[in-house]
Amino acid sequence: MEHALSPSSLAELRRPRPYPAVSVLTPTHRREPDNAQDPVRLRNVLADAKKQLEADPAITRERRTDVSAQLDLALAEVDLSHAEDGLAIFAAPGEHQVWSLARSVPERVVLSDTFLTRNLVAAQAAERPFWVLSVSADRVTLWNGGAGRVAKERTGGFPMARSLEAPNTERKERIGDLPSTFRDERTRHFLRDADIAMSAVLRAHPRRLYVTGEQAALSLLDEIGSVTKDAAHVPHGGLAHGGPDAVWAAVRPLIDAEDRKHVDTVIRDLETARGRKDFAAGVDEVWQNAADGRIRLLAVEENYRVTVRANGGDHLVPAAGDDLDAREDIVDEIVEQCLETGAEVRFVPDGSLGEAQGIAGVLRY
């Protein structure tokens, strides 16, 4: 299952496909007892997707068989023991993908000539993903972080490792000490290579970077690094050889502090915008401004969801989930639209926006 949405992978998902490109979305659960329903719900929504394939006269028998087989292959790849809050399955002639999302999604099946990506985009924005690079003299490990956890990442040549040679005993006999591992030229080259590799990862998957290690290692990166020099440093050794729980415990205080600072900044920006009359609040008003590309900063409460429908004009009104024209993921649609027009999107704790009713924006004009 895929987790990290990069600009290149998003562009690939959005390219046109031969009809039908099938998008299957379903909520999942991380813990018992709620996760007991996930296998049955997943099988049912995939069965519904196949029924829609069978009922569509525009789909040839050959393509129907192909896409149905791709849905079966996708199901075989799903590992619900590691489920997060949502699942997206994409299938088209000759291909399929499975994405695990750290944000709930409405259950739905969509047949089109492109995949439905707005829920992935919103989940990525809500998750606030980050990298953690744990360095030592003999190992550099990359961790993929977000939604309250980190996991070891095997990309870009990571983890990197080397053997430490025995100390230079002749040098010890000559001047009476042992050289610092982090003054050794081989170590400098090793960490410089790690910095170059991390630069390539950030170009493909740009996000916040934290670097952990002994103070001597961090000082060396300040001297020789490029991207790692400018990262947030966490002076904590041993994590290059450690596990994810220890890494998360080391970086969490810094991440929590940064999140609180960002939330305070967002609330101040919204209050200032309200005074200047360049402020939008509520799903209908925000949706209209997002469609016009007017939003500079979008703030959304983390668990805010609302089902709406168009009232025949330019406004949204509340709707029931079983209404034929209901739009259950309108918030994700707004998030994607704002990101497409270059807006900053920030998710804030529930209740932070007060009378703004879960969603608000600062306007460009």
ROLUM-766394 format. One record per residue (C-alpha): residue in one letter; x, y, z. Coordinates in steps of 0.2 Angstrom, whole numbers, plus 5000, padded with zeros to 4 digits. Each point is the difference from the previous one (the first is absolute). Layout:
aXYZ/...
END
This chain:
m500050005000/e500650184996/h500150135013/a501150154994/l499250114987/s501450094990/p499750134986/s500649884987/s498849865007/l498550125000/a500450054982/e500049824995/l498449975009/r499150154992/r500549954982/p498549944989/r499749824998/p499049894988/y498349995007/p499649935012/a501250075013/v499249935017/s500250095016/v499449915016/l500050095017/t499649925016/p500350055019/t501149895010/h500449995019/r501749985009/r499349925016/e498849875007/p498549985000/d499750124985/n501249914989/a499049845000/q498850074987/d501450054988/p500249844990/v498249984997/r499850184995/l501449994988/r499449854992/n498350084998/v500650164992/l501149904988/a498549894995/d499050164997/a501450074989/k499949834990/k498150024998/q500250184993/l501349934988/e498749864994/a498650134999/d500950134989/p499749974981/a501550114995/i501249875007/t500549864989/r500149825007/e501950004998/r500250165010/r498749945013/t501049845003/d501650095001/v499550135013/s499149875010/a501649905001/q501050165005/l498750035014/d500349825006/l501950025000/a499850175009/l499049915014/a501449875002/e501250145004/v498950085013/d500749965018/l498650065012/s501149955015/h501050164996/a498450104995/e499950195004/d498450104998/g499649984981/l500449904985/a500050044982/i500149874986/f500350064982/a499849884985/a500150024982/p500449894985/g501749925004/e500350095016/h499550025018/q500650095016/v499549995018/w500250155012/s499950015019/l499450175006/a500250085018/r498350084997/s498249934999/v499250004983/p498249974995/e499649834992/r499750024982/v500449934982/v500450114986/l500249954982/s500850134989/d501550034988/t501150065015/f500249945018/l499250105014/t501550085009/r499250145012/n499949885015/l501949964998/v500550184999/a498950055015/a500749855010/q501850054996/a499750185005/a499149955016/e501449885005/r501450134999/p501349874995/f501850025004/w501749914999/v501249955014/l501849964996/s500949915014/v501950014998/s501549915008/a501749974994/d499649834993/r498150014995/v498850134994/t498149955001/l498650094992/w498350005008/n498350054992/g499050105012/g498250065002/a498449985010/g500849965016/r501349874994/v501549964991/a500549854989/k501749954992/e500150064982/r501049904987/t500250124986/g501450114993/g501449885006/f499450005018/p500449935012/m501950034997/a501349905009/r501949975001/s501249915011/l501050105013/e501949964999/a501049975015/p500850165008/n501750054993/t501149935014/e501650074993/r499250185002/k499549955018/e501849955004/r500750164992/i498950145007/g499149905014/d498250014995/l498749934988/p499350104986/s498250055001/t498949904988/f499250164994/r501650084996/d500549854989/e500050034981/r499149844996/t498650055012/r499950174992/h499849924982/f498749885007/l498950145007/r500350114985/d499349854989/a498549995012/d499750184998/i500049994981/a498849855000/m498950095012/s500050154988/a499349894986/v498749935011/l499450175004/r499950054982/a498849864997/h499150015016/p500150175008/r499650025018/r500750055017/l501649915005/y500649965018/v501849935003/t500449905015/g501849955006/e501350045012/q500550185002/a501749974991/a499049924985/l498850155000/s501550125000/l500849914986/l498450024990/d500050185003/e501750014993/i499949894985/g498149984996/s498850094989/v498249955003/t500549915017/k500850165006/d498450104999/a498949865007/a499450005018/h501349915011/v499649895014/p501549955010/h499649825004/g501249864996/g499749824997/l498450024989/a500949954984/h500049825008/g498450025009/g498149974997/p498650114995/d499350035018/a501650075006/v500250114985/w498250075002/a500350035018/a501550104996/v499350114987/r498250025007/p500350145012/l500750114986/i498649964988/d498750035013/a500850175004/e500150054982/d498249954997/r499450105014/k500950154993/h499349984983/v498249995007/d500350165010/t500650084984/v498549944990/i498850065012/r500850175001/d500050014981/l498149964999/e499650135014/t501050144990/a499149954984/r498350015008/g500550185005/r500550044982/k498549924992/d501049884990/f499349855010/a498949854995/a499149885012/g498949854999/v500049874986/d498950094987/e501050175001/v501749915000/w499549894986/q499550154989/n501650095003/a501049844998/a499249984983/d500550174995/g501849985006/r499950135013/i500549915015/r501850035006/l499949905017/l498749875003/a499849945018/v499049845003/e499649915017/e500849835000/n498349905001/y498950124991/r498849914987/v498450054993/t498949934986/v499250134988/r499250024983/a499950154988/n498350085001/g499950034982/g500950175001/d501750055006/h499849945018/l500149845010/v498749945013/p500049865012/a499649834994/a499749825005/g501349874996/d498749914989/d499550154989/l500449964982/d501050164998/a500850005017/r501950055001/e500749915016/d501850054997/i499750184996/v501350055013/d501349904991/e499550074984/i500350185007/v501749955007/e500549934983/q499450164991/c500950115012/l501649914998/e499850004981/t499950195001/g501650025011/a499150035016/e500749955017/v499049865008/r500049985019/f499049875010/v499750065018/p499349915016/d498149985001/g499250165007/s501450114996/l499050104987/g498550045011/e498650094991/a500849964983/q499249835000/g501449894997/i500850084985/a500650184996/g501250094988/v501050154998/l499750084982/r501350074988/y498850144995/
END
